[in-house]
Amino acid sequence: MLESARLVMSQGPQPGEAFTLDKDVVTLGRAPTNDIVINEPQVSRQHARILRQGNTLVIEDLGSTNGTFVNGMRLVGPHVLLSGDVIGLGDAVRFTYYAAGPAEPRTTIPIEPPVVEQRAAPGSPGYVPPQVSLPPHEYSARPEQSSRKWIWIVGGGCLVVLLCLAACGVLFVLDYLRLLPDFFYQPLFWLGLDKYFIR
């Protein structure tokens, strides 16, 4: 009954070509190992697959880069195909799915519909304006990153000051012990700082 189910390419490298879906698993992608090979850069090597479940065909995205779409909606899970569905691989390739026999109703595969929150209309009793907030990972990470930045700045500044004090201490000790070479004093003489040294 579904032996004549097929995909017809309406947009892509082979427009008008029909591909028969006569196997239990049909893979689509750019790699030559796929059942339907599509030479198009926007198509991933292993892009999508179509599975037979009874008299129903189900399409799944295989983690493709540019996504798999059915009737303009990007797939986030398995999707039951109905005759006339338009399948898109990225933006560059489009197929139309045709099935000769009737398909089982969509209820045979448990796919949860998205939850739509019902809100009261503005101005009516019980209306609560929507709250806008940052996702948890954004606002919780910012104070920690800011405090770490200041720790590095303050710690680095203290280290520089300590190193300068240590260098000055070493110079004064060497000067007191008269261990500094004579060429060390020449720039100090030019700068007028030689009076601060014993030499």
C-alpha positions in Angstrom: 0.0 0.0 0.0 2.8 2.4 0.8 5.2 0.9 -1.8 4.4 3.8 -4.0 5.0 6.5 -1.3 7.5 8.9 -2.7 9.3 12.2 -2.4 9.3 14.6 -5.3 12.0 17.2 -5.3 10.5 20.6 -6.0 13.7 22.7 -5.2 17.3 21.6 -5.2 19.9 20.0 -7.5 17.4 17.6 -9.2 14.0 19.3 -9.4 11.2 17.1 -10.5 13.0 13.8 -9.6 10.9 11.3 -7.6 12.4 9.1 -4.9 10.4 6.0 -3.9 10.2 5.2 -0.2 10.2 1.4 -0.4 12.4 0.6 2.6 11.8 0.6 6.4 14.5 3.2 6.9 15.4 5.7 4.1 18.2 8.1 4.9 18.7 11.5 3.2 22.0 13.5 3.1 25.1 14.5 1.2 27.2 11.4 1.9 27.1 8.7 -0.9 26.1 6.1 1.7 22.6 7.6 2.0 19.5 6.1 0.2 18.7 9.6 -1.2 21.9 11.5 -2.0 21.6 15.2 -2.3 24.6 17.1 -3.6 23.9 20.5 -2.0 26.3 22.3 0.5 23.4 23.2 2.9 22.6 19.5 3.3 24.5 17.7 6.1 26.3 14.4 5.4 23.6 12.5 7.4 20.7 15.0 7.4 17.4 13.1 8.0 15.8 9.8 7.9 12.3 8.5 7.2 11.1 5.5 9.2 8.2 3.2 8.4 5.9 2.5 11.4 3.1 0.3 10.3 1.3 2.2 7.5 2.8 5.4 8.6 6.0 7.2 7.7 7.8 9.3 10.2 10.6 11.8 9.5 13.4 12.6 11.9 16.3 15.1 11.8 19.7 13.6 12.4 21.3 16.6 14.1 21.8 18.5 10.8 23.4 21.9 10.8 20.7 23.7 8.8 17.7 21.8 10.1 14.9 19.7 8.7 11.5 21.4 8.2 7.9 20.1 7.5 5.5 22.7 6.2 7.8 25.4 7.3 8.2 24.2 10.9 11.7 23.1 12.1 11.6 19.5 13.5 12.6 19.1 17.1 11.5 15.4 17.2 9.8 12.7 15.1 7.0 13.9 12.8 4.3 11.8 11.1 4.1 12.5 7.4 0.8 13.1 5.6 0.4 13.2 1.9 1.1 16.7 0.5 3.6 17.6 3.3 6.5 19.8 2.1 9.8 18.7 3.5 12.7 21.1 3.6 16.4 20.4 4.1 17.9 23.7 5.1 16.8 26.5 2.8 18.1 25.0 -0.4 16.2 21.7 -0.9 12.4 21.0 -0.9 10.5 17.8 -1.3 6.8 17.1 -1.5 5.7 13.8 0.1 3.0 11.7 -1.7 1.5 8.6 -0.3 -0.9 6.3 -2.3 -2.7 4.7 0.6 -4.3 6.3 3.6 -2.0 7.0 6.6 -2.8 6.1 10.1 -3.9 9.1 12.2 -1.3 11.1 13.9 -2.4 9.9 17.3 -0.6 6.5 16.8 2.7 8.1 17.7 2.8 10.0 21.0 4.0 13.4 20.2 3.2 16.0 22.8 1.8 19.3 21.5 3.3 22.5 22.8 1.7 23.9 26.0 0.0 27.2 25.3 -0.5 29.2 28.4 -4.0 30.8 28.6 -3.8 34.4 29.9 -6.6 36.8 30.7 -7.0 39.7 28.3 -5.6 43.1 29.3 -8.0 45.0 31.4 -10.0 42.0 32.4 -10.1 40.6 36.0 -7.2 38.3 36.7 -4.9 39.9 34.1 -1.2 39.7 35.0 1.3 41.5 32.8 4.1 39.2 31.5 7.3 39.4 33.5 10.5 39.9 31.7 13.6 38.4 33.3 17.0 37.3 32.2 17.6 33.5 32.0 19.2 32.2 35.2 22.6 31.5 33.6 22.9 35.2 32.5 22.2 37.0 35.8 23.8 34.5 38.1 27.1 34.5 36.2 27.6 38.2 36.0 28.3 39.1 39.7 30.8 36.2 40.0 32.7 37.2 36.8 32.8 40.9 38.0 34.1 40.0 41.5 36.8 37.7 40.0 37.9 40.6 37.7 38.4 42.9 40.7 40.3 40.3 42.6 42.7 39.9 39.8 43.1 43.7 39.4 43.6 44.4 43.1 45.9 41.3 43.6 48.0 42.3 40.6 48.3 45.9 41.8 49.4 44.7 45.2 52.0 42.3 43.7 53.5 45.2 41.6 53.8 47.4 44.6 55.4 44.7 46.7 57.9 44.0 43.9 58.8 47.7 43.6 59.3 48.0 47.4 61.5 44.8 47.4 63.6 46.2 44.5 64.1 49.5 46.3 65.0 47.7 49.5 67.6 45.6 47.7 69.1 48.7 46.1 69.4 50.5 49.4 71.0 47.5 51.1 73.4 47.1 48.3 74.2 50.8 48.4 74.7 50.7 52.2 77.1 47.8 51.8 78.8 49.6 48.9 78.3 46.7 46.5 76.7 48.7 43.7 79.0 49.2 40.6 80.0 52.7 39.7 78.0 52.8 36.4 74.8 52.5 38.5 75.4 55.9 40.0 75.9 57.8 36.7 72.2 58.0 35.7 71.4 59.0 39.3 73.9 61.8 39.1 72.2 63.1 35.9 68.8 62.9 37.6 70.1 64.7 40.7 69.3 61.6 42.9 72.9 60.9 43.9 72.5 62.7 47.2 70.1 60.0 48.4 72.8 57.4 48.1 75.9 56.9 50.4 78.4 56.6 47.6 
